[in-house]
Amino acid sequence: SDKVKIHGDKDEVEKCSKILQQKIKDLYSTEIDVPKRLYPMLIGKGGANIQRLREKIPDVRIDIPAIDDNKDSTHIRLSG
């Protein structure tokens, strides 16, 4: 479900709702289509390249799915 229910004191619920709405407004995500042949270069030996990226931009989440042998590419999701 895409719904969040907040229960409690009316004033606190409204305060919480405003905070959550601001957080949602500030979030952004995108997907990048990466050809399967570039996966090794992107990830690096033992995941070194991805680890470096995550250290340089810690506020961005990088989701990399496993390679699907039935597809020529896959979507990498960036969100933050």
N, CA, C and O atoms as a printed pandas DataFrame, in Angstrom:
     atom_number atom_name residue_name chain_id  residue_number  x_coord  y_coord  z_coord
0              1         N          SER        A               1    0.835   -1.187    0.000
1              2        CA          SER        A               1    0.000    0.000    0.000
2              3         C          SER        A               1    0.874    1.242    0.000
3              4         O          SER        A               1    1.976    1.228    0.549
4              5         N          ASP        A               2    0.395    2.305   -0.605
5              6        CA          ASP        A               2    1.126    3.565   -0.658
6              7         C          ASP        A               2    0.606    4.565    0.362
7              8         O          ASP        A               2    0.817    5.769    0.213
8              9         N          LYS        A               3   -0.069    4.081    1.392
9             10        CA          LYS        A               3   -0.652    4.974    2.387
10            11         C          LYS        A               3    0.060    4.818    3.717
11            12         O          LYS        A               3    0.513    3.731    4.077
12            13         N          VAL        A               4    0.149    5.928    4.438
13            14        CA          VAL        A               4    0.715    5.937    5.785
14            15         C          VAL        A               4   -0.369    6.432    6.720
15            16         O          VAL        A               4   -0.967    7.481    6.479
16            17         N          LYS        A               5   -0.628    5.691    7.780
17            18        CA          LYS        A               5   -1.610    6.121    8.771
18            19         C          LYS        A               5   -0.866    6.613    9.999
19            20         O          LYS        A               5    0.060    5.963   10.486
20            21         N          ILE        A               6   -1.283    7.766   10.488
21            22        CA          ILE        A               6   -0.672    8.362   11.669
22            23         C          ILE        A               6   -1.759    8.491   12.727
23            24         O          ILE        A               6   -2.816    9.067   12.472
24            25         N          HIS        A               7   -1.500    7.960   13.903
25            26        CA          HIS        A               7   -2.470    8.016   14.999
26            27         C          HIS        A               7   -1.848    8.767   16.173
27            28         O          HIS        A               7   -0.645    8.678   16.417
28            29         N          GLY        A               8   -2.680    9.500   16.887
29            30        CA          GLY        A               8   -2.206   10.187   18.081
30            31         C          GLY        A               8   -2.931   11.495   18.297
31            32         O          GLY        A               8   -3.994   11.743   17.727
32            33         N          ASP        A               9   -2.335   12.325   19.131
33            34        CA          ASP        A               9   -2.857   13.651   19.423
34            35         C          ASP        A               9   -2.974   14.452   18.124
35            36         O          ASP        A               9   -2.078   14.410   17.280
36            37         N          LYS        A              10   -4.084   15.181   17.970
37            38        CA          LYS        A              10   -4.351   15.896   16.721
38            39         C          LYS        A              10   -3.199   16.810   16.318
39            40         O          LYS        A              10   -2.760   16.780   15.168
40            41         N          ASP        A              11   -2.706   17.616   17.245
41            42        CA          ASP        A              11   -1.622   18.549   16.920
42            43         C          ASP        A              11   -0.352   17.810   16.509
43            44         O          ASP        A              11    0.335   18.217   15.572
44            45         N          GLU        A              12   -0.046   16.723   17.215
45            46        CA          GLU        A              12    1.156   15.949   16.908
46            47         C          GLU        A              12    1.020   15.225   15.566
47            48         O          GLU        A              12    1.989   15.106   14.816
48            49         N          VAL        A              13   -0.189   14.745   15.273
49            50        CA          VAL        A              13   -0.432   14.083   13.990
50            51         C          VAL        A              13   -0.240   15.076   12.852
51            52         O          VAL        A              13    0.382   14.747   11.842
52            53         N          GLU        A              14   -0.763   16.283   13.005
53            54        CA          GLU        A              14   -0.605   17.307   11.975
54            55         C          GLU        A              14    0.862   17.677   11.799
55            56         O          GLU        A              14    1.334   17.852   10.675
56            57         N          LYS        A              15    1.576   17.795   12.902
57            58        CA          LYS        A              15    3.006   18.117   12.858
58            59         C          LYS        A              15    3.770   17.006   12.127
59            60         O          LYS        A              15    4.600   17.278   11.259
60            61         N          CYS        A              16    3.482   15.773   12.485
61            62        CA          CYS        A              16    4.121   14.622   11.854
62            63         C          CYS        A              16    3.789   14.568   10.366
63            64         O          CYS        A              16    4.661   14.291    9.542
64            65         N          SER        A              17    2.544   14.829   10.027
65            66        CA          SER        A              17    2.111   14.813    8.639
66            67         C          SER        A              17    2.881   15.842    7.810
67            68         O          SER        A              17    3.309   15.543    6.695
68            69         N          LYS        A              18    3.059   17.038    8.341
69            70        CA          LYS        A              18    3.805   18.083    7.629
70            71         C          LYS        A              18    5.258   17.676    7.418
71            72         O          LYS        A              18    5.822   17.905    6.348
72            73         N          ILE        A              19    5.859   17.074    8.433
73            74        CA          ILE        A              19    7.250   16.629    8.320
74            75         C          ILE        A              19    7.372   15.554    7.242
75            76         O          ILE        A              19    8.276   15.604    6.408
76            77         N          LEU        A              20    6.457   14.580    7.262
77            78        CA          LEU        A              20    6.497   13.507    6.262
78            79         C          LEU        A              20    6.270   14.042    4.854
79            80         O          LEU        A              20    6.931   13.608    3.910
80            81         N          GLN        A              21    5.346   14.976    4.709
81            82        CA          GLN        A              21    5.079   15.554    3.395
82            83         C          GLN        A              21    6.317   16.271    2.862
83            84         O          GLN        A              21    6.616   16.189    1.671
84            85         N          GLN        A              22    7.034   16.969    3.732
85            86        CA          GLN        A              22    8.256   17.657    3.313
86            87         C          GLN        A              22    9.324   16.644    2.902
87            88         O          GLN        A              22   10.013   16.834    1.899
88            89         N          LYS        A              23    9.457   15.569    3.678
89            90        CA          LYS        A              23   10.434   14.523    3.345
90            91         C          LYS        A              23   10.126   13.920    1.976
91            92         O          LYS        A              23   11.028   13.722    1.162
92            93         N          ILE        A              24    8.858   13.631    1.728
93            94        CA          ILE        A              24    8.455   13.048    0.452
94            95         C          ILE        A              24    8.745   14.015   -0.686
95            96         O          ILE        A              24    9.208   13.610   -1.752
96            97         N          LYS        A              25    8.472   15.287   -0.457
97            98        CA          LYS        A              25    8.714   16.304   -1.471
98            99         C          LYS        A              25   10.204   16.399   -1.804
99           100         O          LYS        A              25   10.574   16.662   -2.948
100          101         N          ASP        A              26   11.053   16.184   -0.797
101          102        CA          ASP        A              26   12.497   16.291   -0.982
102          103         C          ASP        A              26   13.117   15.044   -1.616
103          104         O          ASP        A              26   14.244   15.085   -2.111
104          105         N          LEU        A              27   12.376   13.943   -1.596
105          106        CA          LEU        A              27   12.913   12.704   -2.159
106          107         C          LEU        A              27   12.855   12.731   -3.680
107          108         O          LEU        A              27   11.971   13.338   -4.286
108          109         N          TYR        A              28   13.805   12.069   -4.257
109          110        CA          TYR        A              28   13.842   11.965   -5.707
110          111         C          TYR        A              28   14.417   10.604   -6.055
111          112         O          TYR        A              28   15.317   10.117   -5.371
112          113         N          SER        A              29   13.922   10.006   -7.079
113          114        CA          SER        A              29   14.517    8.752   -7.536
114          115         C          SER        A              29   14.477    8.701   -9.053
115          116         O          SER        A              29   13.620    9.307   -9.697
116          117         N          THR        A              30   15.413    7.974   -9.595
117          118        CA          THR        A              30   15.477    7.787  -11.035
118          119         C          THR        A              30   16.040    6.406  -11.304
119          120         O          THR        A              30   16.688    5.811  -10.443
120          121         N          GLU        A              31   15.795    5.909  -12.482
121          122        CA          GLU        A              31   16.348    4.627  -12.889
122          123         C          GLU        A              31   17.222    4.835  -14.113
123          124         O          GLU        A              31   16.893    5.603  -15.018
124          125         N          ILE        A              32   18.342    4.133  -14.115
125          126        CA          ILE        A              32   19.278    4.202  -15.230
126          127         C          ILE        A              32   19.342    2.817  -15.863
127          128         O          ILE        A              32   19.528    1.817  -15.170
128          129         N          ASP        A              33   19.189    2.767  -17.159
129          130        CA          ASP        A              33   19.269    1.504  -17.883
130          131         C          ASP        A              33   20.741    1.222  -18.183
131          132         O          ASP        A              33   21.392    1.993  -18.889
132          133         N          VAL        A              34   21.264    0.118  -17.649
133          134        CA          VAL        A              34   22.671   -0.231  -17.817
134          135         C          VAL        A              34   22.775   -1.541  -18.602
135          136         O          VAL        A              34   22.213   -2.556  -18.193
136          137         N          PRO        A              35   23.495   -1.518  -19.729
137          138        CA          PRO        A              35   23.700   -2.757  -20.476
138          139         C          PRO        A              35   24.435   -3.794  -19.623
139          140         O          PRO        A              35   25.338   -3.459  -18.856
140          141         N          LYS        A              36   24.038   -5.036  -19.770
141          142        CA          LYS        A              36   24.602   -6.128  -18.978
142          143         C          LYS        A              36   26.125   -6.200  -19.122
143          144         O          LYS        A              36   26.819   -6.529  -18.160
144          145         N          ARG        A              37   26.645   -5.899  -20.300
145          146        CA          ARG        A              37   28.083   -5.991  -20.528
146          147         C          ARG        A              37   28.881   -4.963  -19.717
147          148         O          ARG        A              37   30.086   -5.126  -19.524
148          149         N          LEU        A              38   28.209   -3.898  -19.238
149          150        CA          LEU        A              38   28.894   -2.866  -18.456
150          151         C          LEU        A              38   28.838   -3.115  -16.951
151          152         O          LEU        A              38   29.481   -2.406  -16.178
152          153         N          TYR        A              39   28.076   -4.113  -16.540
153          154        CA          TYR        A              39   27.946   -4.411  -15.109
154          155         C          TYR        A              39   29.291   -4.594  -14.409
155          156         O          TYR        A              39   29.519   -3.982  -13.366
156          157         N          PRO        A              40   30.194   -5.423  -14.957
157          158        CA          PRO        A              40   31.469   -5.618  -14.258
158          159         C          PRO        A              40   32.237   -4.312  -14.045
159          160         O          PRO        A              40   32.825   -4.104  -12.984
160          161         N          MET        A              41   32.234   -3.432  -15.049
161          162        CA          MET        A              41   32.937   -2.163  -14.924
162          163         C          MET        A              41   32.246   -1.268  -13.890
163          164         O          MET        A              41   32.913   -0.599  -13.100
164          165         N          LEU        A              42   30.935   -1.258  -13.898
165          166        CA          LEU        A              42   30.182   -0.430  -12.963
166          167         C          LEU        A              42   30.396   -0.882  -11.518
167          168         O          LEU        A              42   30.662   -0.063  -10.639
168          169         N          ILE        A              43   30.282   -2.164  -11.286
169          170        CA          ILE        A              43   30.374   -2.693   -9.925
170          171         C          ILE        A              43   31.817   -2.723   -9.436
171          172         O          ILE        A              43   32.085   -2.379   -8.285
172          173         N          GLY        A              44   32.744   -3.129  -10.293
173          174        CA          GLY        A              44   34.148   -3.208   -9.910
174          175         C          GLY        A              44   34.456   -4.505   -9.180
175          176         O          GLY        A              44   33.554   -5.231   -8.762
176          177         N          LYS        A              45   35.730   -4.778   -9.036
177          178        CA          LYS        A              45   36.175   -6.008   -8.381
178          179         C          LYS        A              45   35.734   -6.011   -6.926
179          180         O          LYS        A              45   36.076   -5.115   -6.154
180          181         N          GLY        A              46   34.970   -7.031   -6.568
181          182        CA          GLY        A              46   34.482   -7.136   -5.194
182          183         C          GLY        A              46   33.541   -6.004   -4.796
183          184         O          GLY        A              46   33.340   -5.751   -3.608
184          185         N          GLY        A              47   32.960   -5.316   -5.794
185          186        CA          GLY        A              47   32.038   -4.218   -5.510
186          187         C          GLY        A              47   32.733   -2.906   -5.179
187          188         O          GLY        A              47   32.107   -1.990   -4.645
188          189         N          ALA        A              48   34.036   -2.808   -5.494
189          190        CA          ALA        A              48   34.833   -1.629   -5.119
190          191         C          ALA        A              48   34.301   -0.326   -5.715
191          192         O          ALA        A              48   34.251    0.689   -5.020
192          193         N          ASN        A              49   33.903   -0.336   -6.985
193          194        CA          ASN        A              49   33.430    0.903   -7.615
194          195         C          ASN        A              49   32.129    1.394   -6.991
195          196         O          ASN        A              49   31.964    2.588   -6.739
196          197         N          ILE        A              50   31.221    0.479   -6.748
197          198        CA          ILE        A              50   29.950    0.856   -6.125
198          199         C          ILE        A              50   30.190    1.345   -4.703
199          200         O          ILE        A              50   29.567    2.313   -4.267
200          201         N          GLN        A              51   31.079    0.690   -3.986
201          202        CA          GLN        A              51   31.388    1.108   -2.618
202          203         C          GLN        A              51   31.939    2.529   -2.601
203          204         O          GLN        A              51   31.569    3.330   -1.742
204          205         N          ARG        A              52   32.826    2.845   -3.551
205          206        CA          ARG        A              52   33.384    4.207   -3.635
206          207         C          ARG        A              52   32.278    5.223   -3.903
207          208         O          ARG        A              52   32.244    6.292   -3.293
208          209         N          LEU        A              53   31.376    4.880   -4.820
209          210        CA          LEU        A              53   30.251    5.780   -5.106
210          211         C          LEU        A              53   29.408    6.012   -3.858
211          212         O          LEU        A              53   29.028    7.144   -3.562
212          213         N          ARG        A              54   29.120    4.949   -3.135
213          214        CA          ARG        A              54   28.294    5.068   -1.932
214          215         C          ARG        A              54   28.986    5.908   -0.863
215          216         O          ARG        A              54   28.321    6.616   -0.106
216          217         N          GLU        A              55   30.305    5.838   -0.796
217          218        CA          GLU        A              55   31.045    6.658    0.169
218          219         C          GLU        A              55   31.056    8.123   -0.240
219          220         O          GLU        A              55   30.963    9.005    0.613
220          221         N          LYS        A              56   31.170    8.393   -1.546
221          222        CA          LYS        A              56   31.212    9.774   -2.034
222          223         C          LYS        A              56   29.856   10.467   -1.941
223          224         O          LYS        A              56   29.785   11.673   -1.705
224          225         N          ILE        A              57   28.787    9.706   -2.128
225          226        CA          ILE        A              57   27.436   10.279   -2.088
226          227         C          ILE        A              57   26.566    9.455   -1.134
227          228         O          ILE        A              57   25.673    8.730   -1.573
228          229         N          PRO        A              58   26.828    9.569    0.171
229          230        CA          PRO        A              58   26.133    8.719    1.146
230          231         C          PRO        A              58   24.627    8.966    1.251
231          232         O          PRO        A              58   23.901    8.102    1.743
232          233         N          ASP        A              59   24.152   10.110    0.806
233          234        CA          ASP        A              59   22.722   10.405    0.908
234          235         C          ASP        A              59   21.915    9.825   -0.253
235          236         O          ASP        A              59   20.692    9.956   -0.292
236          237         N          VAL        A              60   22.599    9.190   -1.190
237          238        CA          VAL        A              60   21.919    8.579   -2.329
238          239         C          VAL        A              60   21.994    7.065   -2.193
239          240         O          VAL        A              60   23.072    6.498   -2.014
240          241         N          ARG        A              61   20.855    6.431   -2.279
241          242        CA          ARG        A              61   20.803    4.971   -2.225
242          243         C          ARG        A              61   20.941    4.441   -3.648
243          244         O          ARG        A              61   20.274    4.918   -4.566
244          245         N          ILE        A              62   21.807    3.455   -3.820
245          246        CA          ILE        A              62   22.039    2.846   -5.125
246          247         C          ILE        A              62   21.580    1.395   -5.050
247          248         O          ILE        A              62   22.182    0.585   -4.345
248          249         N          ASP        A              63   20.521    1.070   -5.774
249          250        CA          ASP        A              63   19.993   -0.297   -5.799
250          251         C          ASP        A              63   20.360   -0.944   -7.126
251          252         O          ASP        A              63   19.960   -0.486   -8.197
252          253         N          ILE        A              64   21.133   -2.021   -7.028
253          254        CA          ILE        A              64   21.583   -2.726   -8.223
254          255         C          ILE        A              64   21.068   -4.156   -8.162
255          256         O          ILE        A              64   21.523   -4.944   -7.333
256          257         N          PRO        A              65   20.128   -4.497   -9.030
257          258        CA          PRO        A              65   19.605   -5.865   -9.018
258          259         C          PRO        A              65   20.606   -6.848   -9.617
259          260         O          PRO        A              65   21.542   -6.456  -10.314
260          261         N          ALA        A              66   20.396   -8.110   -9.338
261          262        CA          ALA        A              66   21.233   -9.155   -9.927
262          263         C          ALA        A              66   21.037   -9.166  -11.442
263          264         O          ALA        A              66   19.990   -8.768  -11.951
264          265         N          ILE        A              67   22.042   -9.620  -12.131
265          266        CA          ILE        A              67   21.960   -9.710  -13.590
266          267         C          ILE        A              67   20.921  -10.758  -13.977
267          268         O          ILE        A              67   20.915  -11.873  -13.454
268          269         N          ASP        A              68   20.053  -10.383  -14.893
269          270        CA          ASP        A              68   19.050  -11.302  -15.433
270          271         C          ASP        A              68   19.562  -11.781  -16.791
271          272         O          ASP        A              68   19.654  -10.997  -17.735
272          273         N          ASP        A              69   19.890  -13.050  -16.886
273          274        CA          ASP        A              69   20.446  -13.599  -18.127
274          275         C          ASP        A              69   19.497  -13.483  -19.312
275          276         O          ASP        A              69   19.930  -13.588  -20.459
276          277         N          ASN        A              70   18.224  -13.271  -19.053
277          278        CA          ASN        A              70   17.237  -13.158  -20.128
278          279         C          ASN        A              70   17.114  -11.744  -20.685
279          280         O          ASN        A              70   16.367  -11.510  -21.636
280          281         N          LYS        A              71   17.847  -10.801  -20.091
281          282        CA          LYS        A              71   17.759   -9.406  -20.533
282          283         C          LYS        A              71   19.140   -8.898  -20.936
283          284         O          LYS        A              71   20.163   -9.356  -20.427
284          285         N          ASP        A              72   19.145   -7.936  -21.867
285          286        CA          ASP        A              72   20.406   -7.335  -22.304
286          287         C          ASP        A              72   20.850   -6.200  -21.395
287          288         O          ASP        A              72   22.008   -5.783  -21.431
288          289         N          SER        A              73   19.922   -5.697  -20.574
289          290        CA          SER        A              73   20.245   -4.593  -19.672
290          291         C          SER        A              73   19.350   -4.682  -18.439
291          292         O          SER        A              73   18.433   -5.500  -18.368
292          293         N          THR        A              74   19.639   -3.834  -17.491
293          294        CA          THR        A              74   18.817   -3.788  -16.283
294          295         C          THR        A              74   18.731   -2.355  -15.789
295          296         O          THR        A              74   19.521   -1.502  -16.195
296          297         N          HIS        A              75   17.780   -2.094  -14.919
297          298        CA          HIS        A              75   17.591   -0.756  -14.368
298          299         C          HIS        A              75   18.254   -0.665  -13.002
299          300         O          HIS        A              75   18.011   -1.490  -12.121
300          301         N          ILE        A              76   19.086    0.339  -12.843
301          302        CA          ILE        A              76   19.677    0.644  -11.546
302          303         C          ILE        A              76   18.906    1.827  -10.999
303          304         O          ILE        A              76   18.706    2.820  -11.698
304          305         N          ARG        A              77   18.471    1.727   -9.752
305          306        CA          ARG        A              77   17.677    2.799   -9.150
306          307         C          ARG        A              77   18.553    3.634   -8.223
307          308         O          ARG        A              77   19.279    3.109   -7.379
308          309         N          LEU        A              78   18.464    4.945   -8.406
309          310        CA          LEU        A              78   19.129    5.909   -7.531
310          311         C          LEU        A              78   18.045    6.692   -6.815
311          312         O          LEU        A              78   17.124    7.205   -7.450
312          313         N          SER        A              79   18.147    6.787   -5.505
313          314        CA          SER        A              79   17.147    7.552   -4.760
314          315         C          SER        A              79   17.808    8.246   -3.583
315          316         O          SER        A              79   18.808    7.779   -3.039
316          317         N          GLY        A              80   17.227    9.362   -3.211
317          318        CA          GLY        A              80   17.780   10.106   -2.084
318          319         C          GLY        A              80   17.001   11.353   -1.838
319          320         O          GLY        A              80   17.322   12.111   -0.924
